[in-house]
């Protein structure tokens, strides 16, 4: 296995973990918002793809 392959696999895993982590954060915020009847969280959801880059 080449070092480059290992790097690519690592960055894919990192991307997935980061994506899951941020999604979990958005879910938590969404639940908190529903509980407190706060404002719309769509800006946060829209930023999701920016955050995982």
PQR file of N, CA, C, O and H, with PARSE charges and radii, in Angstrom:
ATOM      1  N   UNK A   1       0.843  -1.189   0.000 -0.4000 1.5000
ATOM      2  CA  UNK A   1       0.000   0.000   0.000 -0.0000 2.0000
ATOM      3  C   UNK A   1       0.888   1.252   0.000  0.5500 1.7000
ATOM      4  O   UNK A   1       1.828   1.368   0.786 -0.5500 1.4000
ATOM      5  N   UNK A   2       0.568   2.158  -0.882 -0.4000 1.5000
ATOM      6  CA  UNK A   2       1.352   3.384  -0.980 -0.0000 2.0000
ATOM      7  C   UNK A   2       0.993   4.355   0.147  0.5500 1.7000
ATOM      8  O   UNK A   2      -0.108   4.315   0.698 -0.5500 1.4000
ATOM      9  H   UNK A   2      -0.196   2.064  -1.521  0.4000 1.0000
ATOM     10  N   UNK A   3       1.934   5.214   0.470 -0.4000 1.5000
ATOM     11  CA  UNK A   3       1.691   6.233   1.498 -0.0000 2.0000
ATOM     12  C   UNK A   3       0.533   7.134   1.073  0.5500 1.7000
ATOM     13  O   UNK A   3      -0.287   7.531   1.900 -0.5500 1.4000
ATOM     14  H   UNK A   3       2.828   5.247   0.023  0.4000 1.0000
ATOM     15  N   UNK A   4       0.472   7.448  -0.204 -0.4000 1.5000
ATOM     16  CA  UNK A   4      -0.596   8.310  -0.721 -0.0000 2.0000
ATOM     17  C   UNK A   4      -1.971   7.670  -0.504  0.5500 1.7000
ATOM     18  O   UNK A   4      -2.934   8.358  -0.166 -0.5500 1.4000
ATOM     19  H   UNK A   4       1.138   7.125  -0.876  0.4000 1.0000
ATOM     20  N   UNK A   5      -2.056   6.350  -0.699 -0.4000 1.5000
ATOM     21  CA  UNK A   5      -3.314   5.632  -0.456 -0.0000 2.0000
ATOM     22  C   UNK A   5      -3.732   5.747   1.006  0.5500 1.7000
ATOM     23  O   UNK A   5      -4.900   5.976   1.321 -0.5500 1.4000
ATOM     24  H   UNK A   5      -1.273   5.791  -0.973  0.4000 1.0000
ATOM     25  N   UNK A   6      -2.757   5.583   1.883 -0.4000 1.5000
ATOM     26  CA  UNK A   6      -3.026   5.682   3.318 -0.0000 2.0000
ATOM     27  C   UNK A   6      -3.522   7.084   3.655  0.5500 1.7000
ATOM     28  O   UNK A   6      -4.475   7.249   4.417 -0.5500 1.4000
ATOM     29  H   UNK A   6      -1.808   5.397   1.627  0.4000 1.0000
ATOM     30  N   UNK A   7      -2.872   8.085   3.085 -0.4000 1.5000
ATOM     31  CA  UNK A   7      -3.290   9.476   3.324 -0.0000 2.0000
ATOM     32  C   UNK A   7      -4.715   9.709   2.845  0.5500 1.7000
ATOM     33  O   UNK A   7      -5.519  10.337   3.534 -0.5500 1.4000
ATOM     34  H   UNK A   7      -2.098   7.951   2.466  0.4000 1.0000
ATOM     35  N   UNK A   8      -5.021   9.194   1.651 -0.4000 1.5000
ATOM     36  CA  UNK A   8      -6.366   9.366   1.100 -0.0000 2.0000
ATOM     37  C   UNK A   8      -7.413   8.703   1.983  0.5500 1.7000
ATOM     38  O   UNK A   8      -8.461   9.285   2.262 -0.5500 1.4000
ATOM     39  H   UNK A   8      -4.368   8.684   1.091  0.4000 1.0000
ATOM     40  N   UNK A   9      -7.124   7.481   2.420 -0.4000 1.5000
ATOM     41  CA  UNK A   9      -8.057   6.774   3.301 -0.0000 2.0000
ATOM     42  C   UNK A   9      -8.243   7.535   4.608  0.5500 1.7000
ATOM     43  O   UNK A   9      -9.358   7.677   5.109 -0.5500 1.4000
ATOM     44  H   UNK A   9      -6.272   7.007   2.194  0.4000 1.0000
ATOM     45  N   UNK A  10      -7.139   8.017   5.147 -0.4000 1.5000
ATOM     46  CA  UNK A  10      -7.201   8.758   6.406 -0.0000 2.0000
ATOM     47  C   UNK A  10      -8.061  10.007   6.258  0.5500 1.7000
ATOM     48  O   UNK A  10      -8.889  10.297   7.122 -0.5500 1.4000
ATOM     49  H   UNK A  10      -6.232   7.901   4.741  0.4000 1.0000
ATOM     50  N   UNK A  11      -7.869  10.747   5.171 -0.4000 1.5000
ATOM     51  CA  UNK A  11      -8.640  11.979   5.002 -0.0000 2.0000
ATOM     52  C   UNK A  11     -10.120  11.683   4.760  0.5500 1.7000
ATOM     53  O   UNK A  11     -10.980  12.471   5.152 -0.5500 1.4000
ATOM     54  H   UNK A  11      -7.196  10.511   4.469  0.4000 1.0000
ATOM     55  N   UNK A  12     -10.423  10.545   4.111 -0.4000 1.5000
ATOM     56  CA  UNK A  12     -11.827  10.155   3.935 -0.0000 2.0000
ATOM     57  C   UNK A  12     -12.471   9.847   5.280  0.5500 1.7000
ATOM     58  O   UNK A  12     -13.598  10.263   5.549 -0.5500 1.4000
ATOM     59  H   UNK A  12      -9.724   9.905   3.793  0.4000 1.0000
ATOM     60  N   UNK A  13     -11.748   9.116   6.121 -0.4000 1.5000
ATOM     61  CA  UNK A  13     -12.252   8.769   7.452 -0.0000 2.0000
ATOM     62  C   UNK A  13     -12.452  10.041   8.275  0.5500 1.7000
ATOM     63  O   UNK A  13     -13.467  10.209   8.950 -0.5500 1.4000
ATOM     64  H   UNK A  13     -10.832   8.778   5.902  0.4000 1.0000
ATOM     65  N   UNK A  14     -11.458  10.934   8.204 -0.4000 1.5000
ATOM     66  CA  UNK A  14     -11.522  12.198   8.941 -0.0000 2.0000
ATOM     67  C   UNK A  14     -12.745  13.010   8.497  0.5500 1.7000
ATOM     68  O   UNK A  14     -13.459  13.583   9.320 -0.5500 1.4000
ATOM     69  H   UNK A  14     -10.633  10.798   7.655  0.4000 1.0000
ATOM     70  N   UNK A  15     -12.969  13.044   7.184 -0.4000 1.5000
ATOM     71  CA  UNK A  15     -14.113  13.765   6.620 -0.0000 2.0000
ATOM     72  C   UNK A  15     -15.427  13.184   7.148  0.5500 1.7000
ATOM     73  O   UNK A  15     -16.323  13.926   7.550 -0.5500 1.4000
ATOM     74  H   UNK A  15     -12.389  12.579   6.515  0.4000 1.0000
ATOM     75  N   UNK A  16     -15.532  11.852   7.143 -0.4000 1.5000
ATOM     76  CA  UNK A  16     -16.759  11.192   7.613 -0.0000 2.0000
ATOM     77  C   UNK A  16     -17.003  11.468   9.086  0.5500 1.7000
ATOM     78  O   UNK A  16     -18.124  11.778   9.490 -0.5500 1.4000
ATOM     79  H   UNK A  16     -14.804  11.250   6.816  0.4000 1.0000
ATOM     80  N   UNK A  17     -15.950  11.354   9.888 -0.4000 1.5000
ATOM     81  CA  UNK A  17     -16.091  11.582  11.325 -0.0000 2.0000
ATOM     82  C   UNK A  17     -16.500  13.021  11.612  0.5500 1.7000
ATOM     83  O   UNK A  17     -17.376  13.282  12.437 -0.5500 1.4000
ATOM     84  H   UNK A  17     -15.040  11.102   9.560  0.4000 1.0000
ATOM     85  N   UNK A  18     -15.848  13.949  10.915 -0.4000 1.5000
ATOM     86  CA  UNK A  18     -16.148  15.368  11.097 -0.0000 2.0000
ATOM     87  C   UNK A  18     -17.597  15.650  10.700  0.5500 1.7000
ATOM     88  O   UNK A  18     -18.311  16.382  11.385 -0.5500 1.4000
ATOM     89  H   UNK A  18     -15.136  13.737  10.246  0.4000 1.0000
ATOM     90  N   UNK A  19     -18.013  15.059   9.589 -0.4000 1.5000
ATOM     91  CA  UNK A  19     -19.373  15.229   9.092 -0.0000 2.0000
ATOM     92  C   UNK A  19     -20.396  14.703  10.100  0.5500 1.7000
ATOM     93  O   UNK A  19     -21.398  15.362  10.378 -0.5500 1.4000
ATOM     94  H   UNK A  19     -17.432  14.464   9.033  0.4000 1.0000
ATOM     95  N   UNK A  20     -20.134  13.505  10.646 -0.4000 1.5000
ATOM     96  CA  UNK A  20     -21.038  12.911  11.640 -0.0000 2.0000
ATOM     97  C   UNK A  20     -21.092  13.772  12.896  0.5500 1.7000
ATOM     98  O   UNK A  20     -22.157  13.993  13.472 -0.5500 1.4000
ATOM     99  H   UNK A  20     -19.320  12.970  10.420  0.4000 1.0000
ATOM    100  N   UNK A  21     -19.928  14.251  13.306 -0.4000 1.5000
ATOM    101  CA  UNK A  21     -19.828  15.067  14.522 -0.0000 2.0000
ATOM    102  C   UNK A  21     -20.645  16.347  14.375  0.5500 1.7000
ATOM    103  O   UNK A  21     -21.391  16.728  15.278 -0.5500 1.4000
ATOM    104  H   UNK A  21     -19.062  14.071  12.839  0.4000 1.0000
ATOM    105  N   UNK A  22     -20.496  17.007  13.225 -0.4000 1.5000
ATOM    106  CA  UNK A  22     -21.219  18.251  12.975 -0.0000 2.0000
ATOM    107  C   UNK A  22     -22.716  17.989  12.838  0.5500 1.7000
ATOM    108  O   UNK A  22     -23.530  18.771  13.330 -0.5500 1.4000
ATOM    109  H   UNK A  22     -19.891  16.698  12.492  0.4000 1.0000
ATOM    110  N   UNK A  23     -23.086  16.890  12.170 -0.4000 1.5000
ATOM    111  CA  UNK A  23     -24.500  16.530  12.050 -0.0000 2.0000
ATOM    112  C   UNK A  23     -25.116  16.322  13.424  0.5500 1.7000
ATOM    113  O   UNK A  23     -26.237  16.759  13.684 -0.5500 1.4000
ATOM    114  H   UNK A  23     -22.425  16.255  11.770  0.4000 1.0000
ATOM    115  N   UNK A  24     -24.379  15.656  14.299 -0.4000 1.5000
ATOM    116  CA  UNK A  24     -24.841  15.414  15.668 -0.0000 2.0000
ATOM    117  C   UNK A  24     -25.038  16.753  16.377  0.5500 1.7000
ATOM    118  O   UNK A  24     -26.019  16.936  17.097 -0.5500 1.4000
ATOM    119  H   UNK A  24     -23.469  15.301  14.087  0.4000 1.0000
ATOM    120  N   UNK A  25     -24.127  17.666  16.180 -0.4000 1.5000
ATOM    121  CA  UNK A  25     -24.243  18.999  16.772 -0.0000 2.0000
ATOM    122  C   UNK A  25     -25.476  19.733  16.274  0.5500 1.7000
ATOM    123  O   UNK A  25     -26.171  20.390  17.050 -0.5500 1.4000
ATOM    124  H   UNK A  25     -23.330  17.517  15.595  0.4000 1.0000
ATOM    125  N   UNK A  26     -25.748  19.621  14.977 -0.4000 1.5000
ATOM    126  CA  UNK A  26     -26.934  20.260  14.395 -0.0000 2.0000
ATOM    127  C   UNK A  26     -28.205  19.643  14.979  0.5500 1.7000
ATOM    128  O   UNK A  26     -29.156  20.359  15.293 -0.5500 1.4000
ATOM    129  H   UNK A  26     -25.184  19.088  14.347  0.4000 1.0000
ATOM    130  N   UNK A  27     -28.222  18.320  15.124 -0.4000 1.5000
ATOM    131  CA  UNK A  27     -29.389  17.650  15.726 -0.0000 2.0000
ATOM    132  C   UNK A  27     -29.613  18.158  17.145  0.5500 1.7000
ATOM    133  O   UNK A  27     -30.744  18.431  17.546 -0.5500 1.4000
ATOM    134  H   UNK A  27     -27.449  17.738  14.869  0.4000 1.0000
ATOM    135  N   UNK A  28     -28.537  18.278  17.889 -0.4000 1.5000
ATOM    136  CA  UNK A  28     -28.628  18.754  19.276 -0.0000 2.0000
ATOM    137  C   UNK A  28     -29.196  20.167  19.319  0.5500 1.7000
ATOM    138  O   UNK A  28     -30.065  20.473  20.135 -0.5500 1.4000
ATOM    139  H   UNK A  28     -27.618  18.055  17.563  0.4000 1.0000
ATOM    140  N   UNK A  29     -28.697  21.021  18.434 -0.4000 1.5000
ATOM    141  CA  UNK A  29     -29.181  22.408  18.367 -0.0000 2.0000
ATOM    142  C   UNK A  29     -30.652  22.433  17.957  0.5500 1.7000
ATOM    143  O   UNK A  29     -31.441  23.214  18.490 -0.5500 1.4000
ATOM    144  H   UNK A  29     -27.991  20.773  17.771  0.4000 1.0000
ATOM    145  N   UNK A  30     -31.011  21.574  17.007 -0.4000 1.5000
ATOM    146  CA  UNK A  30     -32.401  21.509  16.539 -0.0000 2.0000
ATOM    147  C   UNK A  30     -33.337  21.122  17.679  0.5500 1.7000
ATOM    148  O   UNK A  30     -34.393  21.728  17.862 -0.5500 1.4000
ATOM    149  H   UNK A  30     -30.371  20.940  16.574  0.4000 1.0000
ATOM    150  N   UNK A  31     -32.940  20.113  18.440 -0.4000 1.5000
ATOM    151  CA  UNK A  31     -33.753  19.670  19.580 -0.0000 2.0000
ATOM    152  C   UNK A  31     -33.862  20.788  20.613  0.5500 1.7000
ATOM    153  O   UNK A  31     -34.946  21.077  21.119 -0.5500 1.4000
ATOM    154  H   UNK A  31     -32.082  19.621  18.292  0.4000 1.0000
ATOM    155  N   UNK A  32     -32.734  21.408  20.918 -0.4000 1.5000
ATOM    156  CA  UNK A  32     -32.736  22.513  21.882 -0.0000 2.0000
ATOM    157  C   UNK A  32     -33.628  23.652  21.389  0.5500 1.7000
ATOM    158  O   UNK A  32     -34.348  24.265  22.177 -0.5500 1.4000
ATOM    159  H   UNK A  32     -31.853  21.174  20.508  0.4000 1.0000
ATOM    160  N   UNK A  33     -33.579  23.930  20.104 -0.4000 1.5000
ATOM    161  CA  UNK A  33     -34.399  24.993  19.521 -0.0000 2.0000
ATOM    162  C   UNK A  33     -35.879  24.663  19.636  0.5500 1.7000
ATOM    163  O   UNK A  33     -36.696  25.526  19.956 -0.5500 1.4000
ATOM    164  H   UNK A  33     -32.993  23.432  19.464  0.4000 1.0000
ATOM    165  N   UNK A  34     -36.218  23.396  19.371 -0.4000 1.5000
ATOM    166  CA  UNK A  34     -37.618  22.984  19.477 -0.0000 2.0000
ATOM    167  C   UNK A  34     -38.099  23.104  20.917  0.5500 1.7000
ATOM    168  O   UNK A  34     -39.210  23.567  21.179 -0.5500 1.4000
ATOM    169  H   UNK A  34     -35.555  22.694  19.112  0.4000 1.0000
ATOM    170  N   UNK A  35     -37.248  22.679  21.845 -0.4000 1.5000
ATOM    171  CA  UNK A  35     -37.613  22.737  23.264 -0.0000 2.0000
ATOM    172  C   UNK A  35     -37.860  24.182  23.684  0.5500 1.7000
ATOM    173  O   UNK A  35     -38.831  24.478  24.381 -0.5500 1.4000
ATOM    174  H   UNK A  35     -36.346  22.303  21.633  0.4000 1.0000
ATOM    175  N   UNK A  36     -36.985  25.068  23.261 -0.4000 1.5000
ATOM    176  CA  UNK A  36     -37.084  26.466  23.675 -0.0000 2.0000
ATOM    177  C   UNK A  36     -37.892  27.316  22.701  0.5500 1.7000
ATOM    178  O   UNK A  36     -38.062  28.519  22.900 -0.5500 1.4000
ATOM    179  H   UNK A  36     -36.196  24.828  22.696  0.4000 1.0000
ATOM    180  N   UNK A  37     -38.391  26.670  21.639 -0.4000 1.5000
ATOM    181  CA  UNK A  37     -39.143  27.375  20.595 -0.0000 2.0000
ATOM    182  C   UNK A  37     -38.374  28.594  20.102  0.5500 1.7000
ATOM    183  O   UNK A  37     -38.914  29.694  19.981 -0.5500 1.4000
ATOM    184  H   UNK A  37     -38.254  25.693  21.477  0.4000 1.0000
ATOM    185  N   UNK A  38     -37.096  28.359  19.823 -0.4000 1.5000
ATOM    186  CA  UNK A  38     -36.238  29.445  19.349 -0.0000 2.0000
ATOM    187  C   UNK A  38     -36.405  29.623  17.847  0.5500 1.7000
ATOM    188  O   UNK A  38     -37.243  28.984  17.211 -0.5500 1.4000
ATOM    189  H   UNK A  38     -36.658  27.466  19.922  0.4000 1.0000
ATOM    190  N   UNK A  39     -35.587  30.502  17.306 -0.4000 1.5000
ATOM    191  CA  UNK A  39     -35.672  30.833  15.891 -0.0000 2.0000
ATOM    192  C   UNK A  39     -35.240  29.667  15.005  0.5500 1.7000
ATOM    193  O   UNK A  39     -34.731  28.652  15.481 -0.5500 1.4000
ATOM    194  H   UNK A  39     -34.906  31.021  17.823  0.4000 1.0000
ATOM    195  N   UNK A  40     -35.453  29.840  13.744 -0.4000 1.5000
ATOM    196  CA  UNK A  40     -35.153  28.864  12.703 -0.0000 2.0000
ATOM    197  C   UNK A  40     -33.673  28.489  12.713  0.5500 1.7000
ATOM    198  O   UNK A  40     -32.811  29.359  12.839 -0.5500 1.4000
ATOM    199  H   UNK A  40     -35.867  30.665  13.358  0.4000 1.0000
ATOM    200  N   UNK A  41     -33.375  27.190  12.579 -0.4000 1.5000
ATOM    201  CA  UNK A  41     -31.969  26.760  12.552 -0.0000 2.0000
ATOM    202  C   UNK A  41     -31.460  26.521  11.130  0.5500 1.7000
ATOM    203  O   UNK A  41     -30.349  26.023  10.951 -0.5500 1.4000
ATOM    204  H   UNK A  41     -34.075  26.483  12.475  0.4000 1.0000
ATOM    205  N   UNK A  42     -32.258  26.870  10.117 -0.4000 1.5000
ATOM    206  CA  UNK A  42     -31.820  26.591   8.750 -0.0000 2.0000
ATOM    207  C   UNK A  42     -30.468  27.209   8.385  0.5500 1.7000
ATOM    208  O   UNK A  42     -29.739  26.603   7.600 -0.5500 1.4000
ATOM    209  H   UNK A  42     -33.161  27.275  10.263  0.4000 1.0000
ATOM    210  N   UNK A  43     -30.092  28.384   8.910 -0.4000 1.5000
ATOM    211  CA  UNK A  43     -28.743  28.884   8.587 -0.0000 2.0000
ATOM    212  C   UNK A  43     -27.642  27.937   9.056  0.5500 1.7000
ATOM    213  O   UNK A  43     -26.615  27.787   8.395 -0.5500 1.4000
ATOM    214  H   UNK A  43     -30.684  28.877   9.547  0.4000 1.0000
ATOM    215  N   UNK A  44     -27.870  27.298  10.210 -0.4000 1.5000
ATOM    216  CA  UNK A  44     -26.886  26.355  10.735 -0.0000 2.0000
ATOM    217  C   UNK A  44     -26.804  25.139   9.822  0.5500 1.7000
ATOM    218  O   UNK A  44     -25.713  24.674   9.491 -0.5500 1.4000
ATOM    219  H   UNK A  44     -28.705  27.421  10.748  0.4000 1.0000
ATOM    220  N   UNK A  45     -27.964  24.628   9.416 -0.4000 1.5000
ATOM    221  CA  UNK A  45     -27.995  23.462   8.533 -0.0000 2.0000
ATOM    222  C   UNK A  45     -27.345  23.805   7.196  0.5500 1.7000
ATOM    223  O   UNK A  45     -26.614  22.993   6.630 -0.5500 1.4000
ATOM    224  H   UNK A  45     -28.850  25.006   9.685  0.4000 1.0000
ATOM    225  N   UNK A  46     -27.612  25.005   6.694 -0.4000 1.5000
ATOM    226  CA  UNK A  46     -27.033  25.429   5.421 -0.0000 2.0000
ATOM    227  C   UNK A  46     -25.515  25.527   5.492  0.5500 1.7000
ATOM    228  O   UNK A  46     -24.832  25.318   4.490 -0.5500 1.4000
ATOM    229  H   UNK A  46     -28.207  25.665   7.153  0.4000 1.0000
ATOM    230  N   UNK A  47     -24.985  25.841   6.666 -0.4000 1.5000
ATOM    231  CA  UNK A  47     -23.538  25.951   6.840 -0.0000 2.0000
ATOM    232  C   UNK A  47     -22.864  24.595   6.997  0.5500 1.7000
ATOM    233  O   UNK A  47     -21.636  24.507   6.976 -0.5500 1.4000
ATOM    234  H   UNK A  47     -25.539  26.010   7.481  0.4000 1.0000
ATOM    235  N   UNK A  48     -23.650  23.543   7.152 -0.4000 1.5000
ATOM    236  CA  UNK A  48     -23.095  22.207   7.405 -0.0000 2.0000
ATOM    237  C   UNK A  48     -22.017  21.832   6.391  0.5500 1.7000
ATOM    238  O   UNK A  48     -20.931  21.395   6.771 -0.5500 1.4000
ATOM    239  H   UNK A  48     -24.648  23.614   7.169  0.4000 1.0000
ATOM    240  N   UNK A  49     -22.314  22.002   5.102 -0.4000 1.5000
ATOM    241  CA  UNK A  49     -21.352  21.604   4.071 -0.0000 2.0000
ATOM    242  C   UNK A  49     -20.094  22.461   4.096  0.5500 1.7000
ATOM    243  O   UNK A  49     -19.013  21.983   3.753 -0.5500 1.4000
ATOM    244  H   UNK A  49     -23.196  22.357   4.793  0.4000 1.0000
ATOM    245  N   UNK A  50     -20.224  23.705   4.492 -0.4000 1.5000
ATOM    246  CA  UNK A  50     -19.052  24.564   4.616 -0.0000 2.0000
ATOM    247  C   UNK A  50     -18.159  24.094   5.758  0.5500 1.7000
ATOM    248  O   UNK A  50     -16.933  24.102   5.643 -0.5500 1.4000
ATOM    249  H   UNK A  50     -21.103  24.093   4.770  0.4000 1.0000
ATOM    250  N   UNK A  51     -18.783  23.685   6.860 -0.4000 1.5000
ATOM    251  CA  UNK A  51     -18.027  23.310   8.051 -0.0000 2.0000
ATOM    252  C   UNK A  51     -17.213  22.039   7.865  0.5500 1.7000
ATOM    253  O   UNK A  51     -16.139  21.899   8.451 -0.5500 1.4000
ATOM    254  H   UNK A  51     -19.778  23.679   6.953  0.4000 1.0000
ATOM    255  N   UNK A  52     -17.721  21.097   7.042 -0.4000 1.5000
ATOM    256  CA  UNK A  52     -17.001  19.823   6.933 -0.0000 2.0000
ATOM    257  C   UNK A  52     -15.889  19.854   5.900  0.5500 1.7000
ATOM    258  O   UNK A  52     -15.209  18.847   5.699 -0.5500 1.4000
ATOM    259  H   UNK A  52     -18.593  21.211   6.566  0.4000 1.0000
ATOM    260  N   UNK A  53     -15.692  20.976   5.247 -0.4000 1.5000
ATOM    261  CA  UNK A  53     -14.605  21.061   4.263 -0.0000 2.0000
ATOM    262  C   UNK A  53     -13.257  21.108   4.956  0.5500 1.7000
ATOM    263  O   UNK A  53     -12.223  21.181   4.292 -0.5500 1.4000
ATOM    264  H   UNK A  53     -16.245  21.794   5.410  0.4000 1.0000
TER
END
